[in-house]
Amino acid sequence: MSRTRPILRAELLQWVGLGAGALTWAGQLVVGFGTTVANCSAAGAGWAIGLHTWEVVLTAIGAVFVLGAESAAVSVFLATRELEYDGPPPDGRRHFFASAAMVGNLLFLVAILLSGVAAISHEACRQA
């Protein structure tokens, strides 16, 4: 039982590091788009949705989640640092995925920050 728990923890950290950044970015993008549409539509006019408040909160939460995914990826990478990316499974696979996740999470963090800043600084409801 004690041998199984560290293996499950390593697998969980590997998959959190690999997938959480992408899912967080997708969630921030979809919810941000929804709040923009609700803010700009005639049906949402009575709701008094504070678009900038929503975007700041979404950006901050997204950044925190992606930084958590990055820390999971870094911890797996450091635990398998003596291996090469093509090392024997499962640790070689973990090292490879952690390497990819570290780069990917930085890209997702930048995408979240850029979309948040753009949504906050852009006036969303201009009529042509």
N, C-alpha and C positions, 0 to 999 in steps of 0.2 A: 504494500500500500504506500509506503513512504517513497518508493522509487517511481510510482505512477504519478504522484502529485507534482513533482518538479517537471515531468515531461508534459503533463497537461498544462501547467502554467506557461512553459516555454511555447507550446503550440498556441495557446490563447494570446499571449503577447505577440507572437509572430503575426497572427491574423488581425489582431487589433491594429498593430502597426501598419499592416499592408492595406487594410480596407477602411479604417475609420476616417482617414483624411478625405478620401473620395466621397464617402457617404455624407460626411459633414458638409463638404463643398456643395454637393448636389442638394442637400436639404436647405442650406442657406440660399442657394439660387432659386429654388422653387418657392420657398416661403417668402423671400424678398420680392419675387415677381408677383406672387399673390397679393401681398400687401400693397404693391404699387398699383395693380389693377383695381383692387378694392378702393384705394384712395382716389383714383382718377375716375371711376365709373359713377354714373348717376345713382345707381343703387347703393353704393357705399358712401354717398355724400352725407347721409344722416348718421353714419357711424363715428364720425370724427376721429378717423385713424391718424395717429401721429406718425407719418411715414419716416421722418428722420429718426424718431425715437426707436421705431421698430428696426430700422437699418443699423443703428448703432448697437442695439442689443444683439441682433443677429450676427453682426460682424464680431463682436466681443465673444459671444458664445462659440461661434465657429472657430475663432482663433484659439480659444482655450481647448476645445476638443482636438484640434489638429496638433497643438503642442503636446497634448496627452498621447496622441498616436505617435508623434515623433519620439517622445520619451520611451514608449514601448519598443519602437524600432531600434532605438539606440541601445536599450538594455539588452535586447536579443543580439544585436551586433557585437556588443562588448563581451557577452557571454560566449560567443562563438568566434572571437577575433583570431584565435590561433588556427582557424581553418581557412581554406580557400573557398571561393564561391562554388567550385565544382567538387568539393570534398564529399566524403561518404555521407549517405543519408542517415538520419534526418537532419543532422546538424549542418551539413553542407547546404541543404535546401534552406534551412532557417537563416544561415548567413547570407545567402543569395537574396532571399526575400527581404531581409532586414536592410541590406544595402540599397535595394530598389526602393523600399519604403521610406528610407531617410531622404532620398532625393525627391521622391514623389510628394511626401508630406510638405517639404519646403515649397514645392511648386503650388500645392493646394493652399498653403498658407498665403502665398503671394496672391493667388487668384481670389481668395476670400477678402483679403485686405483691399485689393484693387476694386473689386465689385462693390464692396461696402463704401469706399471713398467715392466712387463714381455715383452711386445711388444717393449718397448724402449731398454731394456737391451739385448734382444735376436736378433741374426742375422737371419733374416727371409729367406734369399734366398740361403741357402747352397744346393749345388747339391751333391748327394751321388755318 
